[in-house]
Amino acid sequence: MKQTVVALTTNDNPYDPIDQFNEWCMFDLEHGYCTCEYLMKIAHPTDVLSEAEELREMEAAIDEILSFDFDNRYKKVKREVEISEE
């Protein structure tokens, strides 16, 4: 089964936030970006949202961040990935 995944990254990060999260996160933190924390401040995810609603909330937060990104630091990564049905 395929699912669309959306992530926020910086333009200078050579790692993929979807497929190489650990390496991506280390680069992000070493450069002081704290992108995950920034995204969570904007997104406000909760336990009451369905997975689909949470994905829409995250993408809306990413789009909001990008709309105020006048330094062109960030970019959105979006693609379909195969997920297991367990």
N, C-alpha and C positions, 0 to 999 in steps of 0.2 A: 504494500500500500504506500502511496506517495503522499507527502504532506509538504505544504509550502512553509519554509522557514525564513525568518527575517532577522537580521542582526545589524548592529551598528559597529563600525570600526573607524579607525583613523586612516587617512590616506597614506601615511608612511609605514603602517604596520604590514610587514611582509607575510604574516600568517593569516590563515583563513579562520574567522571566528566561529565558523560552523564545524569544519572538519579538523581544525588544529587548535581547539580551544585553549588547552594548557599553554602551548607556546605563545599563542595570541595574547592570552591574559598576562603572562610574564612580561612580554614586550610592552604591553599597555601600562602595567604598573611600574616597570622600570623607567618609563618615560613620564610618569606622573599624570597620566591622562585620567585614570580611574573611570573609564567609560561605563563599566557595569553599574557602578554606584550612581553615576550621573543619569543613566537611563532609568534606574529604579526611582530616582527622585521625581522624574517626570511621569513615569508610567503608572505608579501606584497599583501594582497588581494585588489582588485579594484572593482568598481561598473560595469565595463564592462564585467566581467567574468560571464558565466552562473553558475547556482548552481552546476552542475556537474564539471565544470572546477575549481570552487572554492574549492570543496571537494578534487579534485586531487592536487591542489596547497597546501592545508593544509596538506594532507598526505605526500606530497613530503617534505614540511618543517619539519614535525615531523621526517621523516626518516633522514633528514640532521642533525637535532639536535641529534638524537640517534647515528648517525655515529661518532659524536665528543664527546659523553658522556662517557668519560673515567672513571668517578667516579661512573658510573652506578646509577645515580640519577633518571633518567626518564624511563618511559615505555609508550608504545602505547596501547591504548584501542580501539578496533575495533569490531563493531558488527552491526547487522541489527536491526533496530527499526521500529515499526509501526508508520506511520505518517498519519494524517488526510488529506483528499483531499478537501480543501476548495476553 
